[in-house]
Amino acid sequence: MGLLNALRLRGLFVKLVLMFVIVGFSALLLVSMVMSQFSSSRNESSIRDFLNGLDRQQLNALATGVDPRDRNACNALASKIFWNTVQAGIKGVSDFGVMFSDFYSGRLQVQIVDSQGLLCATLPEATPLLTKAMTEARQSPQPIPVYRDDEDWAMVTPVSLPNAANTQALIGFHYWSQWQLYDEIASATVYDYIRTFILIGSMGASVAALFVWRLYRRIKRATNAADQWADGDLRARIKDGSKDEFGRLVERFNNMADAISKSFDMQKALAISVERNRIARDLHDTAKQRSFVLGLKLTELEYEAQGHAPLLPTVESARRLADHLQQDLENVVSGFNLPAIADFGLYETLLRSVGDLLSGSGIQWSINWPQDTRDAFDSAPETAQELLMIMHEAVANALRHAQCHAIRIECKPGPRWHWNISDDGQGFDIGSAPFGMGLSNMRWRANTLPGGIITITSQPSGTSVDVSFKPPAAM
């Protein structure tokens, strides 16, 4: 199973092999082009040295007593010089014998010439390039001129003959790119070693450089994201679209960051809920109880003050203030003691909070929220908490001031979501209303939402608080 995973086309192993093959062929092509140029220059030098090294005394001895103007004698002399040259080449240049068959295609020729022109030549006829070279060599002052045609070249060396003035043998050699000539077998082995070393070295270095460079870039992106995570920014993600082993590892790290971020959000929401419950308990066990006792004492004092008419209005006013204080503390404790969103979700928390807040008030209430979007805030507990507190403040204001009979809460999904709390109460003049902490808190909470905007409208038929914001990330 491990072998099958390693051989999958998207695996690093296969990518490395494919890269090695591609780079290897590219390096082979490049090295071949370089070596071709090097071989051509080297072979040119080898043939020049070979022709310069011909035993001219031996060739002159072959021509002794031969009249080159005699057609048959001329042909025989040209043939002897041809074979003498071949034997010298077989001894001095390796692979010369292997390529000997190509000489029958006119790539090696001997011509006997004098001042009048060509006397005779070996068969078969020379190649066009070699023919041109032999013709121009008759007038060239160079000892061994070179004639080129793209990658092919021809070289001709003259050998003076002793029998007649201005009579000489022209030995012409046509090199073409398919030939591989080496001076000695030993030097050929060293040449192969050098070429193989260059080829393998270039392939290995190219593959290592490309592979390490690409892997370094991917690791660098992962390192940058990890540094951002360490700084507390869990929104950072490693960008890697590959599906190989490293890509799957990156995907797991991104999923881990998502899980940690969600866990931190849940822990934060839970910590807020725990702290609110603690404050609620402390207020309930201290200030609320003392305000209740204070109300009882003022009630007793009001009863005792029945016989003291001047004191009675002051005592009644103090008792009413105590009742208001106790109701305010009740509202505060109820607000702080909101059910935990992390435990129940925003929709269920709404039901419990509104039910507790309006219990015994006689006010009818309803929540209109599409069923398929009720879990949208599970991944955004901070947004949910702010919306819950805006709702609580708006409902509490309606309960205390609006003298309403019904309260309606709506959540409307769309390009921008809307969170609306409306009542059918007596309304108020927004322009002249004191800008208290309640309205200020609602505006502040709305501004903390993504793209949050709060709009408050009021008329004699009721008040509406509308908060619009960007959709939660889950949607």
Rosetta blueprint (number, residue, H / E / L):
1 M L
2 G H
3 L H
4 L H
5 N H
6 A H
7 L L
8 R L
9 L L
10 R L
11 G L
12 L H
13 F H
14 V H
15 K H
16 L H
17 V H
18 L H
19 M H
20 F H
21 V H
22 I H
23 V H
24 G H
25 F H
26 S H
27 A H
28 L H
29 L H
30 L H
31 V H
32 S H
33 M H
34 V H
35 M H
36 S H
37 Q H
38 F H
39 S H
40 S H
41 S H
42 R H
43 N H
44 E H
45 S H
46 S H
47 I H
48 R H
49 D H
50 F H
51 L H
52 N H
53 G L
54 L L
55 D L
56 R H
57 Q H
58 Q H
59 L H
60 N H
61 A H
62 L H
63 A H
64 T L
65 G L
66 V L
67 D L
68 P L
69 R L
70 D L
71 R H
72 N H
73 A H
74 C H
75 N H
76 A H
77 L H
78 A H
79 S H
80 K H
81 I H
82 F H
83 W H
84 N H
85 T H
86 V H
87 Q H
88 A H
89 G H
90 I H
91 K H
92 G H
93 V L
94 S E
95 D L
96 F L
97 G L
98 V L
99 M L
100 F H
101 S H
102 D H
103 F H
104 Y H
105 S H
106 G L
107 R L
108 L E
109 Q E
110 V E
111 Q E
112 I E
113 V E
114 D E
115 S L
116 Q L
117 G E
118 L E
119 L E
120 C E
121 A E
122 T L
123 L L
124 P L
125 E L
126 A L
127 T L
128 P H
129 L H
130 L H
131 T H
132 K H
133 A H
134 M H
135 T H
136 E H
137 A H
138 R L
139 Q L
140 S L
141 P L
142 Q L
143 P L
144 I L
145 P L
146 V E
147 Y E
148 R E
149 D E
150 D L
151 E L
152 D E
153 W E
154 A E
155 M E
156 V E
157 T E
158 P E
159 V E
160 S E
161 L L
162 P L
163 N L
164 A L
165 A L
166 N L
167 T L
168 Q E
169 A E
170 L E
171 I E
172 G E
173 F E
174 H E
175 Y E
176 W L
177 S L
178 Q L
179 W L
180 Q L
181 L L
182 Y E
183 D L
184 E L
185 I H
186 A H
187 S H
188 A H
189 T H
190 V H
191 Y H
192 D H
193 Y H
194 I H
195 R H
196 T H
197 F H
198 I H
199 L H
200 I H
201 G H
202 S H
203 M H
204 G H
205 A H
206 S H
207 V H
208 A H
209 A H
210 L H
211 F H
212 V H
213 W H
214 R H
215 L H
216 Y H
217 R H
218 R H
219 I H
220 K H
221 R H
222 A H
223 T H
224 N H
225 A H
226 A H
227 D H
228 Q H
229 W H
230 A H
231 D L
232 G L
233 D L
234 L L
235 R L
236 A L
237 R L
238 I L
239 K L
240 D L
241 G L
242 S L
243 K L
244 D L
245 E H
246 F H
247 G H
248 R H
249 L H
250 V H
251 E H
252 R H
253 F H
254 N H
255 N H
256 M H
257 A H
258 D H
259 A H
260 I H
261 S H
262 K H
263 S H
264 F H
265 D H
266 M H
267 Q H
268 K H
269 A H
270 L H
271 A H
272 I H
273 S H
274 V H
275 E H
276 R H
277 N H
278 R H
279 I H
280 A H
281 R H
282 D H
283 L H
284 H H
285 D H
286 T L
287 A H
288 K H
289 Q H
290 R H
291 S H
292 F H
293 V H
294 L H
295 G H
296 L H
297 K H
298 L H
299 T H
300 E H
301 L H
302 E H
303 Y H
304 E H
305 A H
306 Q H
307 G H
308 H L
309 A L
310 P L
311 L L
312 L H
313 P H
314 T H
315 V H
316 E H
317 S H
318 A H
319 R H
320 R H
321 L H
322 A H
323 D H
324 H H
325 L H
326 Q H
327 Q H
328 D H
329 L H
330 E H
331 N H
332 V H
333 V H
334 S H
335 G H
336 F H
337 N L
338 L L
339 P L
340 A L
341 I H
342 A H
343 D H
344 F H
345 G L
346 L H
347 Y H
348 E H
349 T H
350 L H
351 L H
352 R H
353 S H
354 V H
355 G H
356 D H
357 L H
358 L H
359 S L
360 G L
361 S L
362 G L
363 I L
364 Q E
365 W E
366 S E
367 I E
368 N E
369 W L
370 P L
371 Q H
372 D H
373 T H
374 R L
375 D L
376 A H
377 F H
378 D H
379 S H
380 A L
381 P H
382 E H
383 T H
384 A H
385 Q H
386 E H
387 L H
388 L H
389 M H
390 I H
391 M H
392 H H
393 E H
394 A H
395 V H
396 A H
397 N H
398 A H
399 L H
400 R H
401 H H
402 A H
403 Q L
404 C L
405 H L
406 A E
407 I E
408 R E
409 I E
410 E E
411 C E
412 K E
413 P L
414 G L
415 P L
416 R L
417 W E
418 H E
419 W E
420 N E
421 I E
422 S E
423 D E
424 D L
425 G L
426 Q L
427 G L
428 F L
429 D L
430 I L
431 G L
432 S L
433 A L
434 P L
435 F L
436 G L
437 M H
438 G H
439 L H
440 S H
441 N H
442 M H
443 R H
444 W H
445 R H
446 A H
447 N H
448 T L
449 L L
450 P L
451 G L
452 G L
453 I E
454 I E
455 T E
456 I E
457 T E
458 S E
459 Q E
460 P L
461 S L
462 G E
463 T E
464 S E
465 V E
466 D E
467 V E
468 S E
469 F E
470 K L
471 P L
472 P L
473 A L
474 A L
475 M L
